[in-house]
Amino acid sequence: MHELPAFALAHSHAFQRGMRGRTQRATPGQSDDFWGWREAMYGLAGSLTPESIYRISLVAYRELAAAGVLTVGEFHYVHHQPDGTPYGDRLVMSDAVIRAAKDAGLRIALLRVIYARAGAGQGPAPAQRRFCDGSLEQGLADIASLCARHGNDPDVRIGIAPHSVRAVPPAWLGEIGRFAAEHSLPLHMHVAEQRAEIEACLAETRRRPVELLADNGVLSPRFVAVHATHVTPSEARLLGTAETFVCLCPTTERDLGDGLPDVATLVAERIRLCLGVDSHVMSDPFEEMRGVALGERLRTRQRFGPWPAPAEALWASASTQGALALGFADAGGVLEIEHGAPALALVDEAHRLDALVFSGSPSLVSRIRRPPTGPIKRAAPPEKT
């Protein structure tokens, strides 16, 4: 078995690590689905300060680092004070998260979220005010400031993240796409995670989410569709034609009851897959890898589906593809594995990777070995073929 690249998980909400274990019992009066869970999440989000988001993020990131993760994509949307008033330093919450990642030994892509509304024709709900800027221009100015502040740090990337078609007006999408292209930024977005969101998008625009993004020039090789749980084959074709990524987050998607994505269609359309830890219900890249494959087995009732040899494809999604999706040119390091651990007893070299992916856990990671830091290497879009 060759050296294994360190993990790069492309989608994280680190503050949600503070919810672990707190949403696993039914709550009277709260809907039994994603939207009920979201109300509990808003309670935690509303309590955060620069100090507490740093402390929670540090716990989350140290757990990831111990599991073999070197690179994380932080989909960051808690920007301002609870009533929506900016802090004196508008970047203080973003900087707290970046500092936590670096203190934990991680590379980070801070994917600064643009958020404007609760839904079509609505302003933000009270719990969403601290996520929102007064205008798109203010949000883009903050992203430009983050780029200027952290642009020379080889372990930091800045990206832009319109939250979702629910939270961002269609009229903003074209400008966001142009800004990302002009500044060569990763562009990540929640896409088709919930059926209700798709129905609302159709009602507002007569387009499904991916169709709307395509119409507004958002799709590109720097675009990452997070979840893509309910995309249609025609939407998958649009994503594949644009050479985008899809980021799957199996442990969170099953925890929230989101559904199972059609992975076979995503692979058939040559969409590059990466993985995320999302809500940190678990901090286990091994479980994210096998969750993709095992969920597809449940969906199709077939064992191998799009991958005759799935372990190699899954490890690439959890490492090098995730790094590329975040704007890093490579995984940045390799994992040292405890090959003498009991979990790998009786496993020969030819089947070691399969055992790691389908039976492994973070306990098998000894350490991450990084080369000396050299010049900043940024990911480039793939060449057209």
C-alpha positions in Angstrom: 0.0 0.0 0.0 1.4 3.4 -1.0 1.5 6.4 1.2 -2.0 7.6 2.0 -2.8 11.3 1.7 -4.2 13.0 4.7 -7.9 13.7 4.9 -9.4 16.9 3.6 -13.1 17.4 4.6 -14.6 20.1 2.5 -17.8 21.0 4.6 -17.9 21.8 8.3 -20.0 23.9 10.7 -17.6 23.7 13.6 -19.8 25.4 16.1 -22.4 22.7 15.7 -19.9 20.4 17.6 -21.5 22.0 20.6 -24.8 20.2 19.8 -23.5 16.7 20.0 -25.9 14.5 21.9 -28.4 17.3 22.4 -30.8 16.6 19.5 -31.2 12.9 19.7 -34.5 12.9 21.6 -37.9 14.0 20.3 -39.0 17.5 21.5 -42.7 18.1 22.0 -44.0 20.7 19.6 -40.9 20.5 17.3 -41.2 18.9 13.9 -39.5 15.5 13.5 -37.2 16.4 10.6 -34.4 18.7 9.5 -36.5 21.8 10.2 -37.0 20.9 13.8 -33.3 20.2 14.2 -32.6 23.6 12.7 -34.6 25.4 15.5 -32.3 23.7 18.1 -29.3 24.7 16.0 -30.5 28.4 16.0 -30.5 28.3 19.8 -26.8 27.5 19.9 -25.9 29.9 17.1 -27.6 32.7 18.9 -25.5 32.3 22.0 -22.1 32.4 20.3 -19.4 35.0 21.0 -16.0 35.3 19.4 -14.6 33.5 22.5 -17.1 30.7 22.5 -17.0 30.0 18.8 -13.2 29.8 19.1 -13.4 27.3 22.0 -16.0 25.1 20.3 -14.2 25.2 17.0 -10.9 24.2 18.7 -12.5 21.1 20.2 -14.0 20.2 16.8 -10.8 20.7 14.9 -8.6 18.9 17.4 -10.9 15.9 17.1 -10.6 16.1 13.3 -6.8 16.4 13.5 -6.6 13.3 15.7 -8.7 11.4 13.1 -6.2 12.2 10.3 -7.7 15.3 8.9 -5.3 18.0 7.8 -7.6 20.3 5.8 -11.1 21.5 6.6 -13.6 23.7 4.7 -15.5 25.8 7.2 -18.9 27.0 5.8 -19.0 29.9 8.2 -22.2 32.0 8.6 -22.2 33.4 12.2 -20.8 36.9 11.4 -22.4 39.5 13.5 -23.9 40.1 16.9 -27.2 38.4 17.7 -29.3 41.4 16.6 -27.4 41.7 13.3 -25.2 44.6 14.4 -21.7 44.1 13.1 -18.8 43.8 15.6 -16.3 46.6 15.7 -14.1 44.3 13.7 -16.4 42.8 11.1 -14.0 39.8 10.7 -13.7 38.9 14.4 -15.9 35.7 14.2 -14.2 34.5 11.0 -10.8 35.2 12.5 -11.7 33.2 15.6 -12.5 30.2 13.5 -9.4 30.5 11.5 -7.3 30.8 14.6 -8.9 27.7 16.1 -8.1 25.7 13.0 -4.5 26.8 13.0 -4.1 26.2 16.7 -5.4 22.6 16.1 -2.8 22.1 13.4 -5.2 22.2 10.4 -5.2 24.0 7.1 -8.5 25.8 6.6 -10.6 27.2 3.8 -12.8 29.8 5.4 -15.9 29.7 3.2 -17.5 33.0 4.1 -21.3 32.7 3.8 -23.6 35.2 2.0 -27.1 35.1 3.6 -30.0 37.5 3.1 -33.4 36.1 3.9 -35.6 33.3 5.4 -37.1 32.6 2.0 -38.7 34.1 -1.1 -40.2 37.5 -0.3 -39.1 37.4 3.3 -36.5 39.2 5.4 -34.4 37.2 7.8 -36.0 35.6 10.8 -34.8 36.9 14.1 -32.5 33.9 14.6 -30.9 34.6 11.2 -30.1 38.3 11.6 -26.5 37.6 12.7 -25.9 35.6 9.6 -26.9 38.5 7.3 -25.2 41.6 5.9 -27.0 44.8 5.1 -26.2 44.3 1.4 -24.4 42.0 -1.0 -21.7 44.6 -1.4 -21.0 44.5 2.4 -20.6 40.7 2.3 -18.3 40.8 -0.7 -16.2 43.6 1.0 -15.8 41.4 4.0 -14.6 38.5 1.8 -12.1 40.8 0.1 -10.8 41.9 3.5 -10.4 38.3 4.6 -8.4 37.6 1.4 -6.2 40.6 2.1 -5.7 39.6 5.7 -4.9 35.9 5.1 -3.7 35.9 1.5 0.0 35.2 2.4 -0.8 32.3 4.8 -0.1 29.0 3.1 -2.5 27.2 5.4 -5.5 29.5 4.8 -7.7 29.9 1.8 -10.8 32.1 1.6 -13.9 31.2 -0.4 -17.4 32.5 -0.9 -20.5 30.6 0.0 -24.0 31.7 -0.9 -25.8 29.7 1.7 -28.6 28.3 -0.5 -31.3 29.2 -3.0 -33.6 29.7 0.0 -31.3 32.2 1.8 -29.9 34.1 -1.2 -32.1 36.1 -3.7 -31.8 34.9 -7.3 -30.8 38.5 -8.3 -27.6 38.1 -6.3 -26.3 34.9 -7.8 -24.8 36.3 -11.0 -22.7 38.9 -9.1 -21.6 36.2 -6.6 -20.5 34.0 -9.5 -18.6 36.9 -11.2 -16.9 37.8 -7.9 -15.7 34.3 -7.3 -14.4 34.0 -10.9 -12.6 37.4 -10.8 -10.8 36.5 -7.5 -10.3 32.8 -8.3 -12.2 31.8 -5.1 -13.8 28.4 -4.3 -17.6 28.8 -4.4 -19.6 26.4 -2.2 -23.3 26.3 -1.7 -25.9 24.0 -0.1 -27.8 22.5 -3.0 -31.0 20.4 -3.1 -30.6 19.2 0.5 -34.4 19.4 1.3 -37.4 18.8 -0.9 -39.2 21.8 0.6 -36.4 24.0 -0.5 -36.6 22.7 -4.1 -40.4 23.3 -4.1 -39.9 26.9 -2.9 -37.3 27.5 -5.6 -39.6 26.2 -8.3 -42.4 28.4 -7.0 -40.2 31.5 -7.0 -38.2 31.0 -10.2 -39.7 28.1 -12.2 -36.3 26.5 -12.0 -34.9 23.8 -9.9 -31.8 24.8 -7.9 -29.1 23.6 -10.2 -31.0 25.0 -13.2 -31.2 28.4 -11.5 -27.5 28.3 -10.8 -26.7 27.4 -14.3 -28.9 30.1 -15.7 -27.0 32.7 -13.6 -23.5 31.5 -14.5 -22.6 30.2 -11.0 -21.5 26.7 -12.1 -17.8 26.3 -12.8 -14.9 23.9 -11.9 -14.5 26.0 -8.6 -18.1 25.3 -7.6 -19.0 22.8 -4.9 -22.6 21.7 -4.5 -23.0 20.5 -0.9 -25.3 17.6 -0.4 -27.0 17.4 -3.8 -29.3 14.9 -2.2 -32.3 15.5 -4.4 -30.8 16.6 -7.7 -32.4 15.1 -10.8 -30.4 13.3 -13.6 -30.7 16.4 -15.8 -29.3 18.6 -12.9 -26.5 16.2 -12.4 -25.7 16.5 -16.1 -25.4 20.3 -15.7 -23.1 19.8 -12.8 -20.9 17.4 -14.7 -20.8 19.5 -17.8 -19.5 22.4 -15.7 -16.9 20.1 -14.1 -18.1 21.0 -10.6 -17.7 19.1 -7.3 -20.4 17.6 -5.1 -19.6 17.4 -1.4 -21.4 14.5 0.3 -21.8 14.5 4.1 -23.2 11.0 5.0 -23.1 11.1 8.8 -25.0 14.3 8.9 -27.4 13.5 6.1 -28.5 10.3 7.8 -28.6 12.0 11.2 -31.0 14.6 9.8 -33.0 12.2 7.7 -32.2 14.1 4.5 -32.3 11.1 2.2 -29.8 9.2 0.0 -28.2 10.9 -3.0 -28.0 9.1 -6.4 -24.3 8.6 -6.2 -24.2 6.4 -9.3 -25.6 9.2 -11.5 -23.2 11.7 -10.0 -20.3 9.4 -10.9 -21.7 8.6 -14.3 -21.7 12.4 -15.0 -18.0 12.6 -14.0 -18.7 14.9 -11.1 -15.8 15.1 -8.7 -16.9 13.9 -5.3 -15.5 15.2 -2.0 -16.7 14.6 1.6 -17.6 16.8 4.6 -18.2 16.4 8.3 -21.0 19.0 8.3 -22.6 19.1 11.8 -19.9 17.1 13.6 -22.4 14.5 14.8 -19.4 12.3 14.3 -15.8 13.3 13.6 -14.7 10.3 11.6 -13.5 10.5 8.0 -13.6 6.7 7.8 -17.3 6.7 8.5 -17.9 9.5 5.9 -16.1 7.4 3.3 -17.9 4.2 3.8 -21.2 6.0 4.4 -21.2 7.1 0.8 -20.7 3.5 -0.4 -23.0 1.8 2.1 -25.8 4.3 1.5 -25.6 3.6 -2.2 -25.7 -0.1 -1.5 -28.9 0.4 0.5 -30.4 2.7 -2.2 -29.7 0.3 -5.1 -29.5 -3.0 -3.3 -26.2 -3.7 -5.2 -22.8 -3.9 -3.5 -20.4 -2.1 -5.9 -22.5 0.1 -8.1 -20.3 2.8 -9.8 -17.0 1.6 -8.3 -15.6 -1.9 -9.1 -12.8 -1.0 -6.6 -14.4 1.6 -4.3 -11.7 2.0 -1.6 -9.4 4.0 -3.9 -12.2 6.3 -5.1 -13.5 6.9 -1.6 -10.1 7.7 -0.2 -9.4 10.2 -3.0 -12.8 11.9 -2.3 -11.9 12.2 1.4 -8.4 13.6 0.7 -7.0 15.0 -2.6 -10.4 15.8 -4.1 -11.4 17.6 -0.9 -8.2 19.6 -0.9 -8.8 20.7 -4.5 -12.3 21.7 -3.8 -11.0 24.0 -1.1 -8.4 25.7 -3.3 -5.3 23.7 -2.1 -3.2 22.0 -4.8 -2.6 18.8 -2.8 -3.5 17.0 0.4 -0.5 18.6 2.2 0.6 15.5 4.0 0.4 11.8 4.5 -1.0 9.6 7.2 1.0 7.2 9.3 -1.2 4.2 10.1 -0.9 1.8 13.0 -0.6 -1.3 10.9 -0.2 -3.6 13.9 -3.5 -2.5 15.4 -6.0 -5.3 16.3 -8.4 -3.9 13.7 -5.9 -4.8 10.9 -5.0 -8.3 12.2 -5.3 -11.0 9.6 -5.5 -8.4 6.8 -2.8 -8.8 4.1 -1.2 -6.0 2.2 -3.3 -6.5 -0.9 -6.5 -5.8 1.1 -5.2 -3.2 3.6 -6.8 -0.2 1.9 -10.2 -2.0 1.7 -10.0 -2.9 5.4 -9.1 0.7 6.3 -12.0 2.2 4.3 -14.7 -0.3 5.3 -13.6 -1.4 8.8 -11.2 1.4 9.9 -11.5 4.2 12.5 -9.6 7.2 13.6 -7.9 5.0 16.2 -5.7 3.6 13.4 -4.2 7.0 12.7 -0.7 7.4 14.3 0.1 10.9 13.0 0.0 13.2 10.0 3.4 13.8 8.4 3.7 17.1 6.6 6.6 18.2 4.4 8.2 21.6 5.1 6.0 24.5 4.0 7.1 25.9 0.7 5.6 28.5 -1.6 1.8 28.8 -1.6 0.3 26.3 -4.0 -3.2 27.0 -5.1 -5.5 24.6 -6.9 -6.1 25.3 -10.6 -9.3 24.2 -12.5 -8.9 21.0 -14.5 -7.9 21.4 -18.1 -10.7 21.1 -20.6 -10.7 17.7 -22.4 
